[in-house]
Structures are given as structure tokens and as C-alpha cells.
Amino acid sequence: MWPLPFHFLPRKRHFCIENLSKFAYNEAHSRSLDIQTNMAIRTIVQLDNPILRRKAIRVTDFGDKFQKLVDDMIETMLDAPGVGLAAPQINISQRVIVVRLPDDDESKAEYGDQAGRLYVLANPEIVKASKEKIEGVEACLSIPGYFGKVDRHQGVLIKGLDRHGKPVRVKATAWLARVFQHEMDHLDGRLYIDLASEVWREKPKSEGDPPGESSDDSSAETPAPAEKHAGD
């Protein structure tokens, strides 16, 4: 999951994968998303938790306990607010992710019917990826206050199971493809800082500053990537 509101520079979107604006979050909660009243907001673990470096376990049981997990993941994602969340980020070692792009007017104009659509995928796998990669700026709620430049496939075809265990396929491009790749990395104990060509700390905000602007302090300590991923 990614922190801080999404922001825009002239014609170049910086991707904070797991966050969207508070406006978009409020809009989401004002609509019917089939969110049930027994949902709970769970704690998002930080970089020092070893579960973030472990390969998550495949989902085999889609019963009530799993349904509650999915409901809680959706609620936690929206509360963050975010556009994606992987189960290891709430200290659950299962291969399941939730994704939902914002549905504000700008997102609707850019992403069409993908805006506001909720995806729940268990045991997701990329079966096809574009040769073309694009660079984008990512962040993560499990590594608060940092950003990094990451190359991702422009398009991916993903197979998995829905929340009831039925096979599904998702074709994603551009931002949606980036979100899926970021969240799926969490399932293999991989974080965006392991892939980033550059990582920096967000500078302290002052009134009028755009969110997510990088710090001028190049000496700021940055989180270290893993020398070897769990499960490699």
C-alpha cells in the first residue's frame, strides 16, 4: 500500500501507489461499495516487521474467515486512504490483494470504467507483461515518508481467484498495471525500495507546498533494500 495523496506535476503523474486524496476517499465512502458494518480497520505494519520480507502463503480456504479478511482489507485501504493493499501489510501471510483506483472526476476522465472499480485477487500471477516499461514515483505506507523511482511494465495480464475462489483474469495498463505490480511484489517479500533507481525522503511540508515533493537534503537516511528476498 502507498502513502500520501496522489499529486501531479505538469503532465507527469507521480505514483504513490497506496494513497489517494482525502477527497477521493470521502467520495468513495459516500457511495455504495457493499461495505458491511462489521468491517474493521487493521494496523498497517512497518518496515521492521519481518512479514514484509516473507513469501506469503497461497489462499486455499475461501470461507468466512477469509471473507472477513477481505472486508477488513478493503476498509483499511479506504481509510488509509489508498488504492491498493496486500495482506502481509496487515500482518497476514496470505496471497491476496485489493485494488481500487479513485473515482474523482479527473480519474474518471483518465481511467474510464476502471475508476472506482474494486478488485480482489487471491493467488495472483502475471501471465503476460509488456516489453515496454515506464518510470514512476512510488511510495508505501509500510515505509512512510519516502518515495522512489521505479520502472514497471506498461501493461500486464494477471490471473487469479476472486474472493469466492472463482478464476478471473485482469488486463491492466498504465497506472492500474503499476498498482497491481506494486501490490503483488508484497506477496513475495519484495518492496519498491528494492527496485528503485533512487529513493528519497519527503521534505517537511509548509503551506502551499505540493504533496510528495522531494527533500533537498540528500544526506537524509533512506531505508536499505533487501540483500536477498524471502523465498528467493
Kinemage of the C-alpha trace (Angstrom):
@kinemage 1
@onewidth
@group {chain A} dominant
@subgroup {mainchain}
@vectorlist {calphas} color= white
{ca met a 1} P 0.000 0.000 0.000
{ca trp a 2} L 1.207 3.560 -0.675
{ca pro a 3} L 1.043 6.725 1.497
{ca leu a 4} L 0.278 10.424 0.985
{ca pro a 5} L -2.145 11.919 -1.519
{ca phe a 6} L -1.555 11.408 -5.208
{ca his a 7} L -0.129 14.512 -6.749
{ca phe a 8} L 0.515 15.884 -10.190
{ca leu a 9} L 3.305 17.820 -11.830
{ca pro a 10} L 2.710 19.317 -15.275
{ca arg a 11} L 1.520 16.364 -17.389
{ca lys a 12} L 3.527 13.893 -15.300
{ca arg a 13} L 1.847 11.806 -12.635
{ca his a 14} L 3.875 10.697 -9.641
{ca phe a 15} L 2.575 7.433 -8.289
{ca cys a 16} L 2.109 6.969 -4.566
{ca ile a 17} L 0.521 3.626 -5.187
{ca glu a 18} L -1.205 3.069 -1.951
{ca asn a 19} L -2.660 6.528 -1.415
{ca leu a 20} L -5.287 8.735 -2.926
{ca ser a 21} L -6.624 12.088 -1.858
{ca lys a 22} L -8.909 12.547 1.139
{ca phe a 23} L -11.450 13.935 -1.294
{ca ala a 24} L -11.487 10.707 -3.272
{ca tyr a 25} L -11.699 8.717 -0.038
{ca asn a 26} L -14.714 10.702 1.128
{ca glu a 27} L -16.308 10.275 -2.270
{ca ala a 28} L -15.768 6.507 -2.056
{ca his a 29} L -17.380 6.331 1.368
{ca ser a 30} L -20.338 8.378 0.182
{ca arg a 31} L -21.173 5.732 -2.404
{ca ser a 32} L -22.396 2.182 -2.008
{ca leu a 33} L -19.398 -0.174 -2.182
{ca asp a 34} L -21.141 -3.077 -0.484
{ca ile a 35} L -19.009 -2.437 2.583
{ca gln a 36} L -20.510 -4.139 5.590
{ca thr a 37} L -20.780 -2.631 9.053
{ca asn a 38} L -18.690 -5.397 10.653
{ca met a 39} L -15.562 -4.363 8.769
{ca ala a 40} L -12.538 -3.416 10.872
{ca ile a 41} L -9.608 -1.142 10.163
{ca arg a 42} L -6.409 -3.071 10.795
{ca thr a 43} L -2.946 -1.816 11.657
{ca ile a 44} L -0.539 -1.468 8.741
{ca val a 45} L 2.849 -2.944 9.639
{ca gln a 46} L 6.096 -1.074 9.098
{ca leu a 47} L 9.418 -1.993 7.527
{ca asp a 48} L 10.810 -3.525 10.725
{ca asn a 49} L 8.193 -6.297 10.650
{ca pro a 50} L 9.756 -9.444 9.102
{ca ile a 51} L 6.473 -10.476 7.478
{ca leu a 52} L 7.138 -7.883 4.775
{ca arg a 53} L 10.162 -9.931 3.705
{ca arg a 54} L 8.465 -13.325 3.608
{ca lys a 55} L 6.793 -15.072 0.725
{ca ala a 56} L 3.089 -15.189 1.540
{ca ile a 57} L 1.101 -18.445 1.644
{ca arg a 58} L -1.391 -19.349 -1.087
{ca val a 59} L -5.072 -18.995 -0.257
{ca thr a 60} L -6.877 -22.352 -0.125
{ca asp a 61} L -9.836 -21.625 2.139
{ca phe a 62} L -12.384 -19.051 0.980
{ca gly a 63} L -14.679 -19.401 3.982
{ca asp a 64} L -15.950 -16.868 6.495
{ca lys a 65} L -12.543 -16.075 7.966
{ca phe a 66} L -11.176 -15.200 4.538
{ca gln a 67} L -14.247 -13.118 3.704
{ca lys a 68} L -13.719 -11.134 6.900
{ca leu a 69} L -10.074 -10.616 5.960
{ca val a 70} L -11.048 -9.261 2.540
{ca asp a 71} L -13.667 -6.948 4.068
{ca asp a 72} L -11.110 -5.620 6.561
{ca met a 73} L -8.522 -5.104 3.816
{ca ile a 74} L -10.991 -3.041 1.797
{ca glu a 75} L -11.882 -0.909 4.797
{ca thr a 76} L -8.225 -0.454 5.748
{ca met a 77} L -7.294 0.516 2.185
{ca leu a 78} L -10.042 3.132 2.003
{ca asp a 79} L -9.247 4.507 5.442
{ca ala a 80} L -5.523 4.950 4.680
{ca pro a 81} L -6.631 6.231 2.128
{ca gly a 82} L -5.124 4.088 -0.610
{ca val a 83} L -5.577 2.417 -3.971
{ca gly a 84} L -4.130 -0.958 -3.051
{ca leu a 85} L -3.293 -3.216 -0.125
{ca ala a 86} L -1.637 -6.612 0.271
{ca ala a 87} L -2.428 -8.952 3.161
{ca pro a 88} L 1.164 -9.018 4.506
{ca gln a 89} L 0.819 -5.291 5.160
{ca ile a 90} L -1.746 -6.043 7.855
{ca asn a 91} L 0.402 -8.860 9.250
{ca ile a 92} L -1.405 -11.690 7.426
{ca ser a 93} L 0.764 -14.031 5.352
{ca gln a 94} L -1.744 -14.828 2.610
{ca arg a 95} L -1.537 -14.172 -1.120
{ca val a 96} L -4.409 -11.746 -1.514
{ca ile a 97} L -4.531 -8.122 -2.625
{ca val a 98} L -7.241 -5.491 -3.004
{ca val a 99} L -7.075 -2.648 -5.526
{ca arg a 100} L -9.342 0.298 -6.239
{ca leu a 101} L -8.475 3.369 -8.294
{ca pro a 102} L -10.034 6.652 -7.145
{ca asp a 103} L -13.236 7.805 -8.812
{ca asp a 104} L -12.915 11.581 -8.648
{ca asp a 105} L -13.698 13.483 -11.866
{ca glu a 106} L -10.067 13.600 -13.032
{ca ser a 107} L -9.638 9.852 -12.528
{ca lys a 108} L -12.903 9.101 -14.340
{ca ala a 109} L -11.743 11.183 -17.281
{ca glu a 110} L -8.375 9.407 -17.414
{ca tyr a 111} L -9.285 5.821 -16.491
{ca gly a 112} L -12.894 5.494 -17.611
{ca asp a 113} L -14.694 2.475 -16.192
{ca gln a 114} L -11.570 1.406 -14.262
{ca ala a 115} L -12.037 4.367 -11.922
{ca gly a 116} L -13.726 3.243 -8.719
{ca arg a 117} L -13.742 -0.431 -9.686
{ca leu a 118} L -12.849 -2.747 -6.827
{ca tyr a 119} L -10.555 -5.711 -7.498
{ca val a 120} L -9.969 -8.572 -5.068
{ca leu a 121} L -7.415 -11.147 -6.230
{ca ala a 122} L -6.201 -14.217 -4.389
{ca asn a 123} L -3.076 -16.049 -5.589
{ca pro a 124} L -2.469 -13.528 -8.389
{ca glu a 125} L 0.102 -14.278 -11.082
{ca ile a 126} L 1.318 -12.231 -14.032
{ca val a 127} L 0.916 -14.408 -17.110
{ca lys a 128} L 1.926 -11.794 -19.653
{ca ala a 129} L 3.758 -8.478 -19.426
{ca ser a 130} L 4.603 -5.815 -21.965
{ca lys a 131} L 8.188 -5.365 -23.054
{ca glu a 132} L 7.794 -1.646 -22.545
{ca lys a 133} L 8.473 -0.303 -19.069
{ca ile a 134} L 7.764 3.147 -17.704
{ca glu a 135} L 9.234 5.009 -14.751
{ca gly a 136} L 7.003 6.293 -11.987
{ca val a 137} L 7.351 7.546 -8.440
{ca glu a 138} L 6.089 5.149 -5.786
{ca ala a 139} L 5.742 5.145 -2.013
{ca cys a 140} L 4.464 2.714 0.598
{ca leu a 141} L 2.512 3.019 3.819
{ca ser a 142} L 4.840 0.433 5.316
{ca ile a 143} L 7.748 2.813 4.629
{ca pro a 144} L 6.177 6.171 5.500
{ca gly a 145} L 7.740 9.418 4.352
{ca tyr a 146} L 9.806 8.026 1.457
{ca phe a 147} L 9.465 7.972 -2.325
{ca gly a 148} L 11.336 6.159 -5.072
{ca lys a 149} L 11.593 5.962 -8.849
{ca val a 150} L 10.616 2.520 -10.138
{ca asp a 151} L 10.378 1.039 -13.634
{ca arg a 152} L 7.253 -1.086 -14.170
{ca his a 153} L 5.706 -2.914 -17.104
{ca gln a 154} L 3.338 -0.656 -19.015
{ca gly a 155} L 0.795 -3.478 -19.270
{ca val a 156} L 0.180 -6.822 -17.565
{ca leu a 157} L -2.277 -9.697 -17.806
{ca ile a 158} L -2.979 -11.196 -14.394
{ca lys a 159} L -4.750 -14.402 -13.450
{ca gly a 160} L -6.010 -15.263 -10.011
{ca leu a 161} L -9.076 -16.131 -7.980
{ca asp a 162} L -11.824 -13.790 -6.847
{ca arg a 163} L -12.879 -13.608 -3.201
{ca his a 164} L -15.071 -16.685 -3.687
{ca gly a 165} L -12.356 -18.795 -5.315
{ca lys a 166} L -13.527 -18.421 -8.914
{ca pro a 167} L -10.868 -17.967 -11.634
{ca val a 168} L -10.553 -14.443 -13.013
{ca arg a 169} L -8.236 -12.536 -15.329
{ca val a 170} L -7.440 -8.847 -15.243
{ca lys a 171} L -5.852 -6.868 -18.054
{ca ala a 172} L -4.227 -3.737 -16.672
{ca thr a 173} L -2.271 -0.906 -18.246
{ca ala a 174} L -0.576 2.305 -17.122
{ca trp a 175} L -1.394 3.303 -13.541
{ca leu a 176} L -3.573 0.264 -12.810
{ca ala a 177} L -0.788 -2.039 -14.006
{ca arg a 178} L 1.648 -0.248 -11.701
{ca val a 179} L -0.663 -0.656 -8.728
{ca phe a 180} L -1.056 -4.390 -9.335
{ca gln a 181} L 2.698 -4.921 -9.750
{ca his a 182} L 3.449 -2.975 -6.563
{ca glu a 183} L 0.902 -4.937 -4.520
{ca met a 184} L 1.896 -8.312 -5.950
{ca asp a 185} L 5.522 -7.630 -5.026
{ca his a 186} L 4.418 -7.537 -1.389
{ca leu a 187} L 3.296 -11.162 -1.694
{ca asp a 188} L 6.863 -12.215 -2.475
{ca gly a 189} L 8.551 -10.184 0.232
{ca arg a 190} L 9.666 -7.534 -2.224
{ca leu a 191} L 9.317 -3.774 -1.676
{ca tyr a 192} L 9.576 -0.912 -4.115
{ca ile a 193} L 12.843 0.236 -2.495
{ca asp a 194} L 14.431 -2.977 -3.773
{ca leu a 195} L 13.672 -1.964 -7.352
{ca ala a 196} L 14.019 1.797 -7.169
{ca ser a 197} L 16.760 3.629 -9.034
{ca glu a 198} L 16.507 6.426 -6.480
{ca val a 199} L 14.878 6.738 -3.047
{ca trp a 200} L 14.382 9.972 -1.103
{ca arg a 201} L 12.676 11.295 1.986
{ca glu a 202} L 9.699 13.597 1.667
{ca lys a 203} L 10.609 17.080 2.838
{ca pro a 204} L 8.621 18.676 5.660
{ca lys a 205} L 5.550 20.383 4.276
{ca ser a 206} L 4.929 24.089 4.509
{ca glu a 207} L 1.766 25.871 3.499
{ca gly a 208} L 1.380 25.941 -0.251
{ca asp a 209} L 3.860 23.135 -0.979
{ca pro a 210} L 2.665 20.362 -3.333
{ca pro a 211} L 2.466 16.985 -1.549
{ca gly a 212} L 5.239 14.451 -2.072
{ca glu a 213} L 7.881 16.946 -3.191
{ca ser a 214} L 11.333 15.503 -2.644
{ca ser a 215} L 13.637 16.771 0.059
{ca asp a 216} L 16.646 18.877 -0.813
{ca asp a 217} L 18.539 17.122 1.974
{ca ser a 218} L 20.494 14.475 0.091
{ca ser a 219} L 22.048 13.335 3.364
{ca ala a 220} L 18.708 12.103 4.725
{ca glu a 221} L 18.928 8.446 5.714
{ca thr a 222} L 16.997 6.140 3.386
{ca pro a 223} L 15.735 2.613 4.046
{ca ala a 224} L 18.037 -0.078 2.715
{ca pro a 225} L 16.808 -2.638 0.162
{ca ala a 226} L 16.970 -6.309 0.996
{ca glu a 227} L 20.134 -8.121 0.045
{ca lys a 228} L 18.056 -11.177 -0.701
{ca his a 229} L 14.287 -11.511 -0.863
{ca ala a 230} L 12.422 -14.014 1.251
{ca gly a 231} L 11.614 -17.058 -0.828
{ca asp a 232} L 14.330 -16.416 -3.456
